[in-house]
Every structure is written in structure tokens, then in C-alpha cells.
Amino acid sequence: MIVCVCKSVSDRTIRASIAEGMDSFDELQFELGVATCCGKCEESVRDVMAQSGVCASRCGVSHHHAHPVVAVPHVVPLTFYERKAA
């Protein structure tokens, strides 16, 4: 199924990228171009990440808890990725 229409990226491509070691939304966005045009696919990309088991690490999807959780601001490290040749 196509997740990002603007860049023609499928859920299979996202899953394959995750299997190759990409475990953050930022990496997928940089390498595949997802959510860089209209941004409508961001939630779907994060859902595919969650289904692939990388959500606990860095997909950014928050799970619903029985008790409300107080958000505590935290510093997110900035990481630069080198683009792979096609």
C-alpha cells in the first residue's frame, strides 16, 4: 500500500528500510522523503513504524495510558545522516 503519495513510498519500502537499520522517523524522512511535501502521511509512517516494533525506540507515537501522563519536556539530540547513493 502506498503510504506517501507525493514520493510514492509504500509500507513495504518503509518496512524494508526499518529492517536495514533505520529506526527513527527522521532517518526515514531523510532517506525516503516521506512527510516532506504535504505532510499528510506522517501519521501513517509512524503507524508503520509502530507495527514494525520500532515505536518503543523513536517513532514518536504516544500510546494511550489508563492514567493521564504528565508531559515533561526533554532535549532531543540532533543527528545528521549521510545520504546513500542510489
C-alpha positions in Angstrom: 0.0 0.0 0.0 1.3 3.5 -0.8 1.8 5.5 2.3 3.3 8.6 0.9 1.6 9.6 -2.4 3.9 12.6 -3.0 7.1 10.4 -3.0 5.4 7.1 -4.0 6.7 5.3 -0.9 5.0 2.1 0.1 4.7 0.4 3.5 6.9 -2.3 2.2 9.6 0.2 1.4 9.3 1.6 4.9 9.4 -1.8 6.5 12.5 -2.8 4.4 14.3 0.4 5.5 13.5 -0.4 9.1 14.8 -3.9 8.6 18.1 -2.4 7.2 18.5 -0.4 10.5 16.6 2.9 10.1 14.9 3.2 13.5 13.8 6.8 13.6 11.2 8.9 11.8 13.9 11.5 11.0 16.0 8.8 9.2 13.1 7.6 7.2 12.1 11.2 6.3 15.6 12.0 5.2 16.3 8.8 3.2 12.8 8.2 1.7 11.4 11.7 1.6 8.3 10.8 3.4 6.3 13.7 5.0 8.5 16.3 3.2 5.9 17.6 0.8 2.3 17.8 2.0 2.9 16.0 5.4 -0.3 14.0 5.3 1.5 10.7 5.5 3.4 11.4 8.7 0.9 9.6 11.0 0.7 6.6 8.6 4.5 6.4 8.5 4.7 6.5 12.3 1.9 3.8 12.4 4.0 1.5 10.1 7.0 2.1 12.4 4.9 1.1 15.5 3.7 -2.0 13.7 7.3 -2.9 12.9 8.3 -2.7 16.5 10.5 0.4 16.5 7.9 2.6 18.2 9.4 1.9 21.7 12.6 3.4 20.4 11.9 6.6 18.5 8.8 6.7 16.2 7.2 9.4 18.3 3.8 7.8 18.7 2.4 8.0 22.2 0.3 5.2 23.5 -2.9 5.8 25.5 -2.5 5.0 29.2 -5.2 4.3 31.8 -3.9 7.3 33.8 -3.0 10.6 32.3 0.7 11.1 31.8 2.2 14.5 32.5 4.5 15.5 29.6 8.0 16.5 30.7 10.0 18.5 28.2 13.2 16.8 27.2 16.1 17.6 24.9 16.1 15.7 21.6 19.5 15.0 20.2 20.1 16.4 16.7 21.5 13.8 14.3 22.8 14.2 10.8 22.6 11.4 8.3 24.6 10.9 5.2 22.5 10.2 2.1 23.2 6.9 0.5 24.0 6.7 -3.2 21.2 5.2 -5.3 
